Amino acid sequence: MGFGSYDESEQQEQTTEADEGEAVNVHEHDHDGDVNVESDVDTDALVDRLGEMREE
């Protein structure tokens, strides 16, 4: 066989014997929630700081 070729018989009848108990559940840690941020800095100060950062 040359470069990039393959035996088509290897591509037929492939079976996987995966144990369902070992499968990863991607939805195991899903949640619907809210995010709350508490800060001692007022909104005007944060907006001013953002403006300073943009100027830099």
mmCIF file of the N, C-alpha and C atoms, coordinates in Angstrom:
data_MODEL
# 
_entry.id   MODEL 
# 
loop_
_atom_site.group_PDB 
_atom_site.id 
_atom_site.type_symbol 
_atom_site.label_atom_id 
_atom_site.label_alt_id 
_atom_site.label_comp_id 
_atom_site.label_asym_id 
_atom_site.label_entity_id 
_atom_site.label_seq_id 
_atom_site.pdbx_PDB_ins_code 
_atom_site.Cartn_x 
_atom_site.Cartn_y 
_atom_site.Cartn_z 
_atom_site.occupancy 
_atom_site.B_iso_or_equiv 
_atom_site.pdbx_formal_charge 
_atom_site.auth_seq_id 
_atom_site.auth_comp_id 
_atom_site.auth_asym_id 
_atom_site.auth_atom_id 
_atom_site.pdbx_PDB_model_num 
ATOM 1   N N  . MET A 1 1  ? 0.830   -1.190 0.000  1.00 0.00 ? 1  MET A N  1 
ATOM 2   C CA . MET A 1 1  ? 0.000   0.000  0.000  1.00 0.00 ? 1  MET A CA 1 
ATOM 3   C C  . MET A 1 1  ? 0.871   1.249  0.000  1.00 0.00 ? 1  MET A C  1 
ATOM 4   N N  . GLY A 1 2  ? 0.403   2.240  -0.709 1.00 0.00 ? 2  GLY A N  1 
ATOM 5   C CA . GLY A 1 2  ? 1.140   3.481  -0.766 1.00 0.00 ? 2  GLY A CA 1 
ATOM 6   C C  . GLY A 1 2  ? 0.685   4.447  0.314  1.00 0.00 ? 2  GLY A C  1 
ATOM 7   N N  . PHE A 1 3  ? 1.282   5.586  0.309  1.00 0.00 ? 3  PHE A N  1 
ATOM 8   C CA . PHE A 1 3  ? 0.954   6.615  1.287  1.00 0.00 ? 3  PHE A CA 1 
ATOM 9   C C  . PHE A 1 3  ? -0.505  7.039  1.123  1.00 0.00 ? 3  PHE A C  1 
ATOM 10  N N  . GLY A 1 4  ? -1.232  7.080  2.242  1.00 0.00 ? 4  GLY A N  1 
ATOM 11  C CA . GLY A 1 4  ? -2.615  7.538  2.207  1.00 0.00 ? 4  GLY A CA 1 
ATOM 12  C C  . GLY A 1 4  ? -3.614  6.467  1.833  1.00 0.00 ? 4  GLY A C  1 
ATOM 13  N N  . SER A 1 5  ? -3.185  5.263  1.565  1.00 0.00 ? 5  SER A N  1 
ATOM 14  C CA . SER A 1 5  ? -4.128  4.213  1.215  1.00 0.00 ? 5  SER A CA 1 
ATOM 15  C C  . SER A 1 5  ? -4.461  3.396  2.465  1.00 0.00 ? 5  SER A C  1 
ATOM 16  N N  . TYR A 1 6  ? -5.538  2.670  2.400  1.00 0.00 ? 6  TYR A N  1 
ATOM 17  C CA . TYR A 1 6  ? -5.942  1.837  3.524  1.00 0.00 ? 6  TYR A CA 1 
ATOM 18  C C  . TYR A 1 6  ? -6.667  0.619  3.011  1.00 0.00 ? 6  TYR A C  1 
ATOM 19  N N  . ASP A 1 7  ? -6.774  -0.344 3.869  1.00 0.00 ? 7  ASP A N  1 
ATOM 20  C CA . ASP A 1 7  ? -7.471  -1.573 3.521  1.00 0.00 ? 7  ASP A CA 1 
ATOM 21  C C  . ASP A 1 7  ? -8.944  -1.381 3.847  1.00 0.00 ? 7  ASP A C  1 
ATOM 22  N N  . GLU A 1 8  ? -9.804  -1.391 2.829  1.00 0.00 ? 8  GLU A N  1 
ATOM 23  C CA . GLU A 1 8  ? -11.223 -1.149 3.040  1.00 0.00 ? 8  GLU A CA 1 
ATOM 24  C C  . GLU A 1 8  ? -11.865 -2.210 3.914  1.00 0.00 ? 8  GLU A C  1 
ATOM 25  N N  . SER A 1 9  ? -11.322 -3.387 3.960  1.00 0.00 ? 9  SER A N  1 
ATOM 26  C CA . SER A 1 9  ? -11.906 -4.438 4.796  1.00 0.00 ? 9  SER A CA 1 
ATOM 27  C C  . SER A 1 9  ? -11.803 -4.072 6.272  1.00 0.00 ? 9  SER A C  1 
ATOM 28  N N  . GLU A 1 10 ? -10.836 -3.237 6.643  1.00 0.00 ? 10 GLU A N  1 
ATOM 29  C CA . GLU A 1 10 ? -10.707 -2.804 8.027  1.00 0.00 ? 10 GLU A CA 1 
ATOM 30  C C  . GLU A 1 10 ? -11.803 -1.819 8.403  1.00 0.00 ? 10 GLU A C  1 
ATOM 31  N N  . GLN A 1 11 ? -12.421 -1.179 7.414  1.00 0.00 ? 11 GLN A N  1 
ATOM 32  C CA . GLN A 1 11 ? -13.443 -0.173 7.654  1.00 0.00 ? 11 GLN A CA 1 
ATOM 33  C C  . GLN A 1 11 ? -14.835 -0.781 7.807  1.00 0.00 ? 11 GLN A C  1 
ATOM 34  N N  . GLN A 1 12 ? -14.974 -2.043 7.458  1.00 0.00 ? 12 GLN A N  1 
ATOM 35  C CA . GLN A 1 12 ? -16.286 -2.683 7.499  1.00 0.00 ? 12 GLN A CA 1 
ATOM 36  C C  . GLN A 1 12 ? -16.495 -3.382 8.839  1.00 0.00 ? 12 GLN A C  1 
ATOM 37  N N  . GLU A 1 13 ? -17.750 -3.394 9.276  1.00 0.00 ? 13 GLU A N  1 
ATOM 38  C CA . GLU A 1 13 ? -18.170 -4.136 10.461 1.00 0.00 ? 13 GLU A CA 1 
ATOM 39  C C  . GLU A 1 13 ? -17.360 -3.792 11.704 1.00 0.00 ? 13 GLU A C  1 
ATOM 40  N N  . GLN A 1 14 ? -17.159 -2.520 11.935 1.00 0.00 ? 14 GLN A N  1 
ATOM 41  C CA . GLN A 1 14 ? -16.481 -2.111 13.155 1.00 0.00 ? 14 GLN A CA 1 
ATOM 42  C C  . GLN A 1 14 ? -17.494 -2.120 14.290 1.00 0.00 ? 14 GLN A C  1 
ATOM 43  N N  . THR A 1 15 ? -17.136 -2.727 15.363 1.00 0.00 ? 15 THR A N  1 
ATOM 44  C CA . THR A 1 15 ? -18.016 -2.747 16.518 1.00 0.00 ? 15 THR A CA 1 
ATOM 45  C C  . THR A 1 15 ? -17.269 -2.152 17.704 1.00 0.00 ? 15 THR A C  1 
ATOM 46  N N  . THR A 1 16 ? -18.018 -1.480 18.527 1.00 0.00 ? 16 THR A N  1 
ATOM 47  C CA . THR A 1 16 ? -17.433 -0.952 19.750 1.00 0.00 ? 16 THR A CA 1 
ATOM 48  C C  . THR A 1 16 ? -18.124 -1.610 20.923 1.00 0.00 ? 16 THR A C  1 
ATOM 49  N N  . GLU A 1 17 ? -17.364 -2.004 21.875 1.00 0.00 ? 17 GLU A N  1 
ATOM 50  C CA . GLU A 1 17 ? -17.912 -2.657 23.048 1.00 0.00 ? 17 GLU A CA 1 
ATOM 51  C C  . GLU A 1 17 ? -17.723 -1.739 24.249 1.00 0.00 ? 17 GLU A C  1 
ATOM 52  N N  . ALA A 1 18 ? -18.395 -0.613 24.211 1.00 0.00 ? 18 ALA A N  1 
ATOM 53  C CA . ALA A 1 18 ? -18.279 0.357  25.290 1.00 0.00 ? 18 ALA A CA 1 
ATOM 54  C C  . ALA A 1 18 ? -19.249 -0.004 26.405 1.00 0.00 ? 18 ALA A C  1 
ATOM 55  N N  . ASP A 1 19 ? -18.781 0.062  27.609 1.00 0.00 ? 19 ASP A N  1 
ATOM 56  C CA . ASP A 1 19 ? -19.630 -0.175 28.768 1.00 0.00 ? 19 ASP A CA 1 
ATOM 57  C C  . ASP A 1 19 ? -20.416 1.088  29.050 1.00 0.00 ? 19 ASP A C  1 
ATOM 58  N N  . GLU A 1 20 ? -21.723 1.013  29.021 1.00 0.00 ? 20 GLU A N  1 
ATOM 59  C CA . GLU A 1 20 ? -22.563 2.192  29.212 1.00 0.00 ? 20 GLU A CA 1 
ATOM 60  C C  . GLU A 1 20 ? -22.314 2.837  30.574 1.00 0.00 ? 20 GLU A C  1 
ATOM 61  N N  . GLY A 1 21 ? -21.916 2.080  31.557 1.00 0.00 ? 21 GLY A N  1 
ATOM 62  C CA . GLY A 1 21 ? -21.656 2.624  32.880 1.00 0.00 ? 21 GLY A CA 1 
ATOM 63  C C  . GLY A 1 21 ? -20.438 3.528  32.908 1.00 0.00 ? 21 GLY A C  1 
ATOM 64  N N  . GLU A 1 22 ? -19.536 3.385  31.965 1.00 0.00 ? 22 GLU A N  1 
ATOM 65  C CA . GLU A 1 22 ? -18.321 4.187  31.912 1.00 0.00 ? 22 GLU A CA 1 
ATOM 66  C C  . GLU A 1 22 ? -18.459 5.414  31.020 1.00 0.00 ? 22 GLU A C  1 
ATOM 67  N N  . ALA A 1 23 ? -19.603 5.581  30.376 1.00 0.00 ? 23 ALA A N  1 
ATOM 68  C CA . ALA A 1 23 ? -19.810 6.710  29.477 1.00 0.00 ? 23 ALA A CA 1 
ATOM 69  C C  . ALA A 1 23 ? -19.865 8.013  30.266 1.00 0.00 ? 23 ALA A C  1 
ATOM 70  N N  . VAL A 1 24 ? -19.450 9.087  29.644 1.00 0.00 ? 24 VAL A N  1 
ATOM 71  C CA . VAL A 1 24 ? -19.467 10.405 30.274 1.00 0.00 ? 24 VAL A CA 1 
ATOM 72  C C  . VAL A 1 24 ? -20.821 11.052 30.007 1.00 0.00 ? 24 VAL A C  1 
ATOM 73  N N  . ASN A 1 25 ? -21.451 11.516 31.067 1.00 0.00 ? 25 ASN A N  1 
ATOM 74  C CA . ASN A 1 25 ? -22.714 12.229 30.942 1.00 0.00 ? 25 ASN A CA 1 
ATOM 75  C C  . ASN A 1 25 ? -22.399 13.714 30.923 1.00 0.00 ? 25 ASN A C  1 
ATOM 76  N N  . VAL A 1 26 ? -22.492 14.338 29.754 1.00 0.00 ? 26 VAL A N  1 
ATOM 77  C CA . VAL A 1 26 ? -22.131 15.747 29.614 1.00 0.00 ? 26 VAL A CA 1 
ATOM 78  C C  . VAL A 1 26 ? -23.139 16.674 30.270 1.00 0.00 ? 26 VAL A C  1 
ATOM 79  N N  . HIS A 1 27 ? -24.306 16.164 30.631 1.00 0.00 ? 27 HIS A N  1 
ATOM 80  C CA . HIS A 1 27 ? -25.337 16.991 31.254 1.00 0.00 ? 27 HIS A CA 1 
ATOM 81  C C  . HIS A 1 27 ? -25.407 16.778 32.765 1.00 0.00 ? 27 HIS A C  1 
ATOM 82  N N  . GLU A 1 28 ? -24.450 16.052 33.307 1.00 0.00 ? 28 GLU A N  1 
ATOM 83  C CA . GLU A 1 28 ? -24.472 15.731 34.725 1.00 0.00 ? 28 GLU A CA 1 
ATOM 84  C C  . GLU A 1 28 ? -24.434 16.971 35.613 1.00 0.00 ? 28 GLU A C  1 
ATOM 85  N N  . HIS A 1 29 ? -23.715 17.997 35.193 1.00 0.00 ? 29 HIS A N  1 
ATOM 86  C CA . HIS A 1 29 ? -23.551 19.187 36.016 1.00 0.00 ? 29 HIS A CA 1 
ATOM 87  C C  . HIS A 1 29 ? -24.243 20.419 35.432 1.00 0.00 ? 29 HIS A C  1 
ATOM 88  N N  . ASP A 1 30 ? -25.233 20.221 34.586 1.00 0.00 ? 30 ASP A N  1 
ATOM 89  C CA . ASP A 1 30 ? -25.998 21.353 34.052 1.00 0.00 ? 30 ASP A CA 1 
ATOM 90  C C  . ASP A 1 30 ? -26.825 21.976 35.168 1.00 0.00 ? 30 ASP A C  1 
ATOM 91  N N  . HIS A 1 31 ? -27.001 23.267 35.097 1.00 0.00 ? 31 HIS A N  1 
ATOM 92  C CA . HIS A 1 31 ? -27.858 23.943 36.064 1.00 0.00 ? 31 HIS A CA 1 
ATOM 93  C C  . HIS A 1 31 ? -28.387 25.232 35.465 1.00 0.00 ? 31 HIS A C  1 
ATOM 94  N N  . ASP A 1 32 ? -29.534 25.611 35.923 1.00 0.00 ? 32 ASP A N  1 
ATOM 95  C CA . ASP A 1 32 ? -30.125 26.886 35.551 1.00 0.00 ? 32 ASP A CA 1 
ATOM 96  C C  . ASP A 1 32 ? -30.059 27.756 36.786 1.00 0.00 ? 32 ASP A C  1 
ATOM 97  N N  . GLY A 1 33 ? -29.262 28.796 36.720 1.00 0.00 ? 33 GLY A N  1 
ATOM 98  C CA . GLY A 1 33 ? -29.114 29.617 37.906 1.00 0.00 ? 33 GLY A CA 1 
ATOM 99  C C  . GLY A 1 33 ? -28.879 31.066 37.560 1.00 0.00 ? 33 GLY A C  1 
ATOM 100 N N  . ASP A 1 34 ? -28.723 31.840 38.593 1.00 0.00 ? 34 ASP A N  1 
ATOM 101 C CA . ASP A 1 34 ? -28.473 33.266 38.454 1.00 0.00 ? 34 ASP A CA 1 
ATOM 102 C C  . ASP A 1 34 ? -27.091 33.587 38.989 1.00 0.00 ? 34 ASP A C  1 
ATOM 103 N N  . VAL A 1 35 ? -26.514 34.646 38.470 1.00 0.00 ? 35 VAL A N  1 
ATOM 104 C CA . VAL A 1 35 ? -25.238 35.136 38.954 1.00 0.00 ? 35 VAL A CA 1 
ATOM 105 C C  . VAL A 1 35 ? -25.465 36.511 39.556 1.00 0.00 ? 35 VAL A C  1 
ATOM 106 N N  . ASN A 1 36 ? -25.044 36.662 40.783 1.00 0.00 ? 36 ASN A N  1 
ATOM 107 C CA . ASN A 1 36 ? -25.160 37.941 41.470 1.00 0.00 ? 36 ASN A CA 1 
ATOM 108 C C  . ASN A 1 36 ? -23.772 38.383 41.891 1.00 0.00 ? 36 ASN A C  1 
ATOM 109 N N  . VAL A 1 37 ? -23.461 39.650 41.628 1.00 0.00 ? 37 VAL A N  1 
ATOM 110 C CA . VAL A 1 37 ? -22.162 40.190 41.992 1.00 0.00 ? 37 VAL A CA 1 
ATOM 111 C C  . VAL A 1 37 ? -22.380 41.342 42.958 1.00 0.00 ? 37 VAL A C  1 
ATOM 112 N N  . GLU A 1 38 ? -21.710 41.255 44.090 1.00 0.00 ? 38 GLU A N  1 
ATOM 113 C CA . GLU A 1 38 ? -21.796 42.338 45.068 1.00 0.00 ? 38 GLU A CA 1 
ATOM 114 C C  . GLU A 1 38 ? -20.462 43.066 45.079 1.00 0.00 ? 38 GLU A C  1 
ATOM 115 N N  . SER A 1 39 ? -20.509 44.397 45.026 1.00 0.00 ? 39 SER A N  1 
ATOM 116 C CA . SER A 1 39 ? -19.290 45.181 44.985 1.00 0.00 ? 39 SER A CA 1 
ATOM 117 C C  . SER A 1 39 ? -19.484 46.457 45.790 1.00 0.00 ? 39 SER A C  1 
ATOM 118 N N  . ASP A 1 40 ? -18.394 46.929 46.383 1.00 0.00 ? 40 ASP A N  1 
ATOM 119 C CA . ASP A 1 40 ? -18.426 48.180 47.134 1.00 0.00 ? 40 ASP A CA 1 
ATOM 120 C C  . ASP A 1 40 ? -18.235 49.390 46.219 1.00 0.00 ? 40 ASP A C  1 
ATOM 121 N N  . VAL A 1 41 ? -17.891 49.137 44.952 1.00 0.00 ? 41 VAL A N  1 
ATOM 122 C CA . VAL A 1 41 ? -17.619 50.209 44.006 1.00 0.00 ? 41 VAL A CA 1 
ATOM 123 C C  . VAL A 1 41 ? -18.908 50.526 43.259 1.00 0.00 ? 41 VAL A C  1 
ATOM 124 N N  . ASP A 1 42 ? -19.222 51.814 43.110 1.00 0.00 ? 42 ASP A N  1 
ATOM 125 C CA . ASP A 1 42 ? -20.443 52.177 42.398 1.00 0.00 ? 42 ASP A CA 1 
ATOM 126 C C  . ASP A 1 42 ? -20.235 52.112 40.893 1.00 0.00 ? 42 ASP A C  1 
ATOM 127 N N  . THR A 1 43 ? -21.324 52.102 40.162 1.00 0.00 ? 43 THR A N  1 
ATOM 128 C CA . THR A 1 43 ? -21.301 51.938 38.709 1.00 0.00 ? 43 THR A CA 1 
ATOM 129 C C  . THR A 1 43 ? -20.513 53.047 38.023 1.00 0.00 ? 43 THR A C  1 
ATOM 130 N N  . ASP A 1 44 ? -20.646 54.281 38.481 1.00 0.00 ? 44 ASP A N  1 
ATOM 131 C CA . ASP A 1 44 ? -19.930 55.401 37.855 1.00 0.00 ? 44 ASP A CA 1 
ATOM 132 C C  . ASP A 1 44 ? -18.422 55.210 37.947 1.00 0.00 ? 44 ASP A C  1 
ATOM 133 N N  . ALA A 1 45 ? -17.941 54.730 39.085 1.00 0.00 ? 45 ALA A N  1 
ATOM 134 C CA . ALA A 1 45 ? -16.505 54.501 39.256 1.00 0.00 ? 45 ALA A CA 1 
ATOM 135 C C  . ALA A 1 45 ? -16.022 53.400 38.319 1.00 0.00 ? 45 ALA A C  1 
ATOM 136 N N  . LEU A 1 46 ? -16.820 52.360 38.158 1.00 0.00 ? 46 LEU A N  1 
ATOM 137 C CA . LEU A 1 46 ? -16.450 51.267 37.257 1.00 0.00 ? 46 LEU A CA 1 
ATOM 138 C C  . LEU A 1 46 ? -16.410 51.734 35.807 1.00 0.00 ? 46 LEU A C  1 
ATOM 139 N N  . VAL A 1 47 ? -17.371 52.561 35.415 1.00 0.00 ? 47 VAL A N  1 
ATOM 140 C CA . VAL A 1 47 ? -17.405 53.085 34.044 1.00 0.00 ? 47 VAL A CA 1 
ATOM 141 C C  . VAL A 1 47 ? -16.205 53.997 33.808 1.00 0.00 ? 47 VAL A C  1 
ATOM 142 N N  . ASP A 1 48 ? -15.861 54.812 34.797 1.00 0.00 ? 48 ASP A N  1 
ATOM 143 C CA . ASP A 1 48 ? -14.684 55.671 34.675 1.00 0.00 ? 48 ASP A CA 1 
ATOM 144 C C  . ASP A 1 48 ? -13.424 54.841 34.520 1.00 0.00 ? 48 ASP A C  1 
ATOM 145 N N  . ARG A 1 49 ? -13.304 53.777 35.306 1.00 0.00 ? 49 ARG A N  1 
ATOM 146 C CA . ARG A 1 49 ? -12.119 52.909 35.232 1.00 0.00 ? 49 ARG A CA 1 
ATOM 147 C C  . ARG A 1 49 ? -12.054 52.230 33.871 1.00 0.00 ? 49 ARG A C  1 
ATOM 148 N N  . LEU A 1 50 ? -13.178 51.811 33.342 1.00 0.00 ? 50 LEU A N  1 
ATOM 149 C CA . LEU A 1 50 ? -13.208 51.202 32.014 1.00 0.00 ? 50 LEU A CA 1 
ATOM 150 C C  . LEU A 1 50 ? -12.710 52.182 30.965 1.00 0.00 ? 50 LEU A C  1 
ATOM 151 N N  . GLY A 1 51 ? -13.129 53.443 31.063 1.00 0.00 ? 51 GLY A N  1 
ATOM 152 C CA . GLY A 1 51 ? -12.655 54.459 30.137 1.00 0.00 ? 51 GLY A CA 1 
ATOM 153 C C  . GLY A 1 51 ? -11.154 54.647 30.212 1.00 0.00 ? 51 GLY A C  1 
ATOM 154 N N  . GLU A 1 52 ? -10.620 54.602 31.442 1.00 0.00 ? 52 GLU A N  1 
ATOM 155 C CA . GLU A 1 52 ? -9.156  54.723 31.608 1.00 0.00 ? 52 GLU A CA 1 
ATOM 156 C C  . GLU A 1 52 ? -8.446  53.552 30.966 1.00 0.00 ? 52 GLU A C  1 
ATOM 157 N N  . MET A 1 53 ? -8.998  52.359 31.138 1.00 0.00 ? 53 MET A N  1 
ATOM 158 C CA . MET A 1 53 ? -8.356  51.160 30.570 1.00 0.00 ? 53 MET A CA 1 
ATOM 159 C C  . MET A 1 53 ? -8.363  51.217 29.042 1.00 0.00 ? 53 MET A C  1 
ATOM 160 N N  . ARG A 1 54 ? -9.424  51.738 28.459 1.00 0.00 ? 54 ARG A N  1 
ATOM 161 C CA . ARG A 1 54 ? -9.506  51.827 27.002 1.00 0.00 ? 54 ARG A CA 1 
ATOM 162 C C  . ARG A 1 54 ? -8.489  52.824 26.456 1.00 0.00 ? 54 ARG A C  1 
ATOM 163 N N  . GLU A 1 55 ? -8.206  53.858 27.207 1.00 0.00 ? 55 GLU A N  1 
ATOM 164 C CA . GLU A 1 55 ? -7.248  54.866 26.771 1.00 0.00 ? 55 GLU A CA 1 
ATOM 165 C C  . GLU A 1 55 ? -5.811  54.347 26.802 1.00 0.00 ? 55 GLU A C  1 
ATOM 166 N N  . GLU A 1 56 ? -5.543  53.388 27.677 1.00 0.00 ? 56 GLU A N  1 
ATOM 167 C CA . GLU A 1 56 ? -4.178  52.844 27.828 1.00 0.00 ? 56 GLU A CA 1 
ATOM 168 C C  . GLU A 1 56 ? -3.734  52.020 26.677 1.00 0.00 ? 56 GLU A C  1 
# 
